[in-house]
């Protein structure tokens, strides 16, 4: 048989367990919302990447086909227009 003190402690423990469970449910809901937001932002970034990648390829093709040069990339990540062989130096794009 439980003493009054043991019953009080058990009641307090049940109440704390309930609060803990409620807190964990709220945290899980917040994290779910964050994950959905991050997945949407990732999809948007991938779509933007595909869009600009396509334009860069089109630019490279147009430059090459026109004889104006070709797109180049430095080791530092800068985009350059490389002139046709035997002409002046490259022009940086910013």
N, C-alpha and C positions, 0 to 999 in steps of 0.2 A: 504494500500500500504506500502511495506517495504522501509525503508530508505537504502541508500547504506551501512551503518554500519550494519544494520540487515542482509542484503544479504551476506556481508562478514562473519559475524558471523555464519550464516547458512551454508555457503560454508565450513568454517573451521570445523564446527561440523560434516558435512558429511564426510570430509576427515578424521577426527579423528575416526569416526565410522567405516570407511573402514579399517583404520589401526588396530583398535581394533579387528575387525572381522578377519583380516588376522592373527594377533597374536594368537587369540584363535584357529584358524584352525591349525596353526603350532604347538601349544601346544597340541592340541588333537591328531595330527599325531604322535608327540613324545611320548605321553602317550600310544597310541595304540602300537607303536613299543616296548615300555618297557613292556607292558602287555604281548605281544606275546613272548618276551624273557623270562619273568618270568614264563609263562605257560610252555614253553619248558624246562626251568631249573627245574621246579617242576616235570614235567613228567620224566625227567632224574633221579632226586633224588628218585622218587617213584620206578622206575625200579631198581635202585641200591639197595634200601632198600629191595625190593622183592628178589633180587639176594642173598644178604647177609643173609637175614632171612632164605631163603631156605637152604643155606650152614650151618647156625647155627643149624637148625633142623636136617639136615643130620649128622652133627658132634655129636649132642646129641644122636641120635639114634645109631650111630656107637659105641660110647663109652659105651652106656648102653648094647647094644647087645654083645659087646666083654667082658663085665665084668670089664672094666678098670675104670669105674666110670660114673659120669654124669656131665653135664654142670650145673654150679650154678652161681648165680648173687648176689653180695653183695648189701646192702642197698645203698652203695656209687656208684653202677653201675659197679663195677669191675667184670670181667668174671673169674670164677674159674672152675677148674676140681675137682669135689668132688670125693674122692676115695670111693670105695665100703665100706660099713659099717664095722667098726672094724679095719680099717687100718690107715695109717699115715694121716697127715693133708693135706688140699687142696693146690693145686699149682696155683698161680696166672698166668694168661696169659696177656701179654702186647703187 
